[in-house]
């Protein structure tokens, strides 16, 4: 389209949304690591430490938080990149 110009609010909203996704992703990863650490610290204080040593059975919650965090970071970086491209060439 000739004469198409992106408004400042358009690329700015992409960049703000990307920053929020990036922040939420980092928080989710830190939360997942904290959950995992606190769980295994609690297990290690028990007399039967087999579960602590073998990490069996696996708990999906901390892993899901970390995976969700990585997905949010990827989306945030993509949104920041798109906002930057629209800002630079818009």
Biotite code that builds the C-alpha atoms (Angstrom):
import biotite.structure as struc

atoms = struc.array([
    struc.Atom([0.000, 0.000, 0.000], chain_id="A", res_id=1, res_name="UNK", atom_name="CA", element="C"),
    struc.Atom([1.348, 3.324, -0.972], chain_id="A", res_id=2, res_name="UNK", atom_name="CA", element="C"),
    struc.Atom([1.097, 6.049, 1.599], chain_id="A", res_id=3, res_name="UNK", atom_name="CA", element="C"),
    struc.Atom([0.559, 3.613, 4.453], chain_id="A", res_id=4, res_name="UNK", atom_name="CA", element="C"),
    struc.Atom([2.144, 4.833, 7.620], chain_id="A", res_id=5, res_name="UNK", atom_name="CA", element="C"),
    struc.Atom([1.969, 3.069, 10.946], chain_id="A", res_id=6, res_name="UNK", atom_name="CA", element="C"),
    struc.Atom([0.878, 5.228, 13.818], chain_id="A", res_id=7, res_name="UNK", atom_name="CA", element="C"),
    struc.Atom([3.209, 5.574, 16.759], chain_id="A", res_id=8, res_name="UNK", atom_name="CA", element="C"),
    struc.Atom([0.642, 3.934, 19.036], chain_id="A", res_id=9, res_name="UNK", atom_name="CA", element="C"),
    struc.Atom([0.597, 0.795, 16.848], chain_id="A", res_id=10, res_name="UNK", atom_name="CA", element="C"),
    struc.Atom([4.262, -0.125, 17.096], chain_id="A", res_id=11, res_name="UNK", atom_name="CA", element="C"),
    struc.Atom([4.427, 1.163, 20.665], chain_id="A", res_id=12, res_name="UNK", atom_name="CA", element="C"),
    struc.Atom([1.664, -1.241, 21.721], chain_id="A", res_id=13, res_name="UNK", atom_name="CA", element="C"),
    struc.Atom([3.551, -4.136, 20.089], chain_id="A", res_id=14, res_name="UNK", atom_name="CA", element="C"),
    struc.Atom([6.680, -3.200, 22.008], chain_id="A", res_id=15, res_name="UNK", atom_name="CA", element="C"),
    struc.Atom([4.807, -2.820, 25.310], chain_id="A", res_id=16, res_name="UNK", atom_name="CA", element="C"),
    struc.Atom([3.058, -6.163, 24.784], chain_id="A", res_id=17, res_name="UNK", atom_name="CA", element="C"),
    struc.Atom([6.372, -7.808, 23.941], chain_id="A", res_id=18, res_name="UNK", atom_name="CA", element="C"),
    struc.Atom([7.958, -6.359, 27.060], chain_id="A", res_id=19, res_name="UNK", atom_name="CA", element="C"),
    struc.Atom([5.093, -7.653, 29.194], chain_id="A", res_id=20, res_name="UNK", atom_name="CA", element="C"),
    struc.Atom([5.384, -11.142, 27.707], chain_id="A", res_id=21, res_name="UNK", atom_name="CA", element="C"),
    struc.Atom([9.126, -11.055, 28.299], chain_id="A", res_id=22, res_name="UNK", atom_name="CA", element="C"),
    struc.Atom([8.628, -10.009, 31.925], chain_id="A", res_id=23, res_name="UNK", atom_name="CA", element="C"),
    struc.Atom([5.923, -12.631, 32.522], chain_id="A", res_id=24, res_name="UNK", atom_name="CA", element="C"),
    struc.Atom([8.129, -15.299, 30.963], chain_id="A", res_id=25, res_name="UNK", atom_name="CA", element="C"),
    struc.Atom([11.043, -14.465, 33.232], chain_id="A", res_id=26, res_name="UNK", atom_name="CA", element="C"),
    struc.Atom([8.767, -14.448, 36.275], chain_id="A", res_id=27, res_name="UNK", atom_name="CA", element="C"),
    struc.Atom([7.305, -17.840, 35.325], chain_id="A", res_id=28, res_name="UNK", atom_name="CA", element="C"),
    struc.Atom([10.777, -19.361, 34.931], chain_id="A", res_id=29, res_name="UNK", atom_name="CA", element="C"),
    struc.Atom([11.911, -18.014, 38.300], chain_id="A", res_id=30, res_name="UNK", atom_name="CA", element="C"),
    struc.Atom([8.679, -19.211, 39.931], chain_id="A", res_id=31, res_name="UNK", atom_name="CA", element="C"),
    struc.Atom([9.135, -22.702, 38.442], chain_id="A", res_id=32, res_name="UNK", atom_name="CA", element="C"),
    struc.Atom([12.711, -22.918, 39.657], chain_id="A", res_id=33, res_name="UNK", atom_name="CA", element="C"),
    struc.Atom([11.645, -21.787, 43.123], chain_id="A", res_id=34, res_name="UNK", atom_name="CA", element="C"),
    struc.Atom([8.822, -24.354, 43.259], chain_id="A", res_id=35, res_name="UNK", atom_name="CA", element="C"),
    struc.Atom([11.159, -27.134, 42.180], chain_id="A", res_id=36, res_name="UNK", atom_name="CA", element="C"),
    struc.Atom([13.849, -26.111, 44.650], chain_id="A", res_id=37, res_name="UNK", atom_name="CA", element="C"),
    struc.Atom([11.457, -25.819, 47.589], chain_id="A", res_id=38, res_name="UNK", atom_name="CA", element="C"),
    struc.Atom([9.897, -29.188, 46.777], chain_id="A", res_id=39, res_name="UNK", atom_name="CA", element="C"),
    struc.Atom([13.209, -31.023, 46.637], chain_id="A", res_id=40, res_name="UNK", atom_name="CA", element="C"),
    struc.Atom([14.500, -29.195, 49.724], chain_id="A", res_id=41, res_name="UNK", atom_name="CA", element="C"),
    struc.Atom([11.421, -30.387, 51.621], chain_id="A", res_id=42, res_name="UNK", atom_name="CA", element="C"),
    struc.Atom([11.942, -33.934, 50.333], chain_id="A", res_id=43, res_name="UNK", atom_name="CA", element="C"),
    struc.Atom([15.631, -33.941, 51.279], chain_id="A", res_id=44, res_name="UNK", atom_name="CA", element="C"),
    struc.Atom([14.776, -33.380, 54.955], chain_id="A", res_id=45, res_name="UNK", atom_name="CA", element="C"),
    struc.Atom([12.745, -36.582, 55.119], chain_id="A", res_id=46, res_name="UNK", atom_name="CA", element="C"),
    struc.Atom([14.276, -39.878, 56.242], chain_id="A", res_id=47, res_name="UNK", atom_name="CA", element="C"),
    struc.Atom([13.393, -41.592, 52.946], chain_id="A", res_id=48, res_name="UNK", atom_name="CA", element="C"),
    struc.Atom([15.328, -39.610, 50.365], chain_id="A", res_id=49, res_name="UNK", atom_name="CA", element="C"),
    struc.Atom([14.881, -41.997, 47.449], chain_id="A", res_id=50, res_name="UNK", atom_name="CA", element="C"),
    struc.Atom([12.487, -39.618, 45.695], chain_id="A", res_id=51, res_name="UNK", atom_name="CA", element="C"),
    struc.Atom([14.965, -36.771, 46.226], chain_id="A", res_id=52, res_name="UNK", atom_name="CA", element="C"),
    struc.Atom([17.897, -38.707, 44.781], chain_id="A", res_id=53, res_name="UNK", atom_name="CA", element="C"),
    struc.Atom([16.069, -40.229, 41.800], chain_id="A", res_id=54, res_name="UNK", atom_name="CA", element="C"),
    struc.Atom([13.633, -37.344, 41.132], chain_id="A", res_id=55, res_name="UNK", atom_name="CA", element="C"),
    struc.Atom([10.968, -40.009, 40.708], chain_id="A", res_id=56, res_name="UNK", atom_name="CA", element="C"),
    struc.Atom([8.034, -39.527, 40.345], chain_id="A", res_id=57, res_name="UNK", atom_name="CA", element="C"),
    struc.Atom([8.412, -36.320, 38.370], chain_id="A", res_id=58, res_name="UNK", atom_name="CA", element="C"),
    struc.Atom([6.290, -33.333, 39.313], chain_id="A", res_id=59, res_name="UNK", atom_name="CA", element="C"),
    struc.Atom([4.975, -31.608, 36.173], chain_id="A", res_id=60, res_name="UNK", atom_name="CA", element="C"),
    struc.Atom([4.097, -28.252, 37.777], chain_id="A", res_id=61, res_name="UNK", atom_name="CA", element="C"),
    struc.Atom([7.591, -26.675, 37.981], chain_id="A", res_id=62, res_name="UNK", atom_name="CA", element="C"),
    struc.Atom([8.472, -27.947, 34.517], chain_id="A", res_id=63, res_name="UNK", atom_name="CA", element="C"),
    struc.Atom([5.253, -26.571, 33.069], chain_id="A", res_id=64, res_name="UNK", atom_name="CA", element="C"),
    struc.Atom([5.949, -23.166, 34.595], chain_id="A", res_id=65, res_name="UNK", atom_name="CA", element="C"),
    struc.Atom([9.435, -23.114, 33.090], chain_id="A", res_id=66, res_name="UNK", atom_name="CA", element="C"),
    struc.Atom([8.228, -24.242, 29.649], chain_id="A", res_id=67, res_name="UNK", atom_name="CA", element="C"),
    struc.Atom([5.457, -21.652, 29.706], chain_id="A", res_id=68, res_name="UNK", atom_name="CA", element="C"),
    struc.Atom([8.023, -19.040, 30.646], chain_id="A", res_id=69, res_name="UNK", atom_name="CA", element="C"),
    struc.Atom([10.206, -19.910, 27.672], chain_id="A", res_id=70, res_name="UNK", atom_name="CA", element="C"),
    struc.Atom([7.196, -19.747, 25.354], chain_id="A", res_id=71, res_name="UNK", atom_name="CA", element="C"),
    struc.Atom([6.245, -16.322, 26.744], chain_id="A", res_id=72, res_name="UNK", atom_name="CA", element="C"),
    struc.Atom([9.826, -15.108, 26.266], chain_id="A", res_id=73, res_name="UNK", atom_name="CA", element="C"),
    struc.Atom([9.795, -16.276, 22.628], chain_id="A", res_id=74, res_name="UNK", atom_name="CA", element="C"),
    struc.Atom([6.486, -14.486, 21.983], chain_id="A", res_id=75, res_name="UNK", atom_name="CA", element="C"),
    struc.Atom([7.750, -11.356, 23.739], chain_id="A", res_id=76, res_name="UNK", atom_name="CA", element="C"),
    struc.Atom([10.952, -11.264, 21.701], chain_id="A", res_id=77, res_name="UNK", atom_name="CA", element="C"),
    struc.Atom([8.990, -11.739, 18.467], chain_id="A", res_id=78, res_name="UNK", atom_name="CA", element="C"),
    struc.Atom([6.642, -8.897, 19.403], chain_id="A", res_id=79, res_name="UNK", atom_name="CA", element="C"),
    struc.Atom([9.552, -6.638, 20.346], chain_id="A", res_id=80, res_name="UNK", atom_name="CA", element="C"),
    struc.Atom([11.247, -7.431, 17.039], chain_id="A", res_id=81, res_name="UNK", atom_name="CA", element="C"),
    struc.Atom([8.073, -6.682, 15.068], chain_id="A", res_id=82, res_name="UNK", atom_name="CA", element="C"),
    struc.Atom([7.563, -3.426, 16.945], chain_id="A", res_id=83, res_name="UNK", atom_name="CA", element="C"),
    struc.Atom([11.168, -2.436, 16.293], chain_id="A", res_id=84, res_name="UNK", atom_name="CA", element="C"),
    struc.Atom([10.870, -3.244, 12.598], chain_id="A", res_id=85, res_name="UNK", atom_name="CA", element="C"),
    struc.Atom([7.655, -1.250, 12.270], chain_id="A", res_id=86, res_name="UNK", atom_name="CA", element="C"),
    struc.Atom([9.231, 1.633, 14.191], chain_id="A", res_id=87, res_name="UNK", atom_name="CA", element="C"),
    struc.Atom([12.385, 1.615, 12.080], chain_id="A", res_id=88, res_name="UNK", atom_name="CA", element="C"),
    struc.Atom([10.710, 1.220, 8.665], chain_id="A", res_id=89, res_name="UNK", atom_name="CA", element="C"),
    struc.Atom([7.228, 2.530, 9.544], chain_id="A", res_id=90, res_name="UNK", atom_name="CA", element="C"),
])
